[in-house]
Amino acid sequence: NFRCRSAFKLLEIDEKYRLLKPGFCVIDCGAAPGAWSQVAVQRVNSTGERPDLTKGCVFGIDLLHIAPLEGAHFLSNQDITSSTTHTKLQELLPQAYADVILSDMAPNATGLKELDHERLVCMCLSLLELAEKLLRPGGSLLCKYWDGALAHKLRDGLTRAFQDVKTLKPKASRKDSSELYFLARTFRKI
Ligand code: SAM
């Protein structure tokens, strides 16, 4: 009963890398319709369903409307690349910092492969600004991108800010799509 099949990609990545721990605060960028947030809510125990574990929090942001979900706080109709949204998140985060930033964001595809690739890379690069403001030292960032000529620019940016950067292709991701994920771990705050 996930809102969307994309949940299986996050489940697969989290099974292997254990990004989401009870008590963690997560920012889910491009969260609509909310499947990744559903996974995050369970893993960080943000509903407090497991009283024996620490209670975490989940914030989801999307340009579109996101239907309410217990354990998640959604900012619908908001642009994650805008500094207004960053400020809102900062005010909402219990400790002013997040442990994990997730991004499954994608621009509306034009069908022009290079253009779509460039637009998504730019959106992902803006996540570095978000991390600078809101990610705790040691935190991690997972972001989707479409492979192409500028992927190395994104990887370089992530490598400057994080100790460890990996490229992932979850089995649940269609083989014929250029979709890949960067997993960047151990944020070094400058
Ligand atoms: N992970 C989601 C889930 O599991 O339900 C699916 C995400 S969907 C593939 C990509 C989303 O990114 C779209 O809903 C789109 O509106 C959103 N998006 C694109 N650009 C955005 C931006 N600048 N700020 C916030 N959300 C954005």
Residues whose N, C-alpha, C, O or C-beta is under 5 A from the ligand:
A	BS01	SAM	C4 S6 A7 G30 A31 A32 P33 G34 A35 W36 I61 D62 L63 L64 Q78 D79 I80 T81 D104 M105 A106 P107
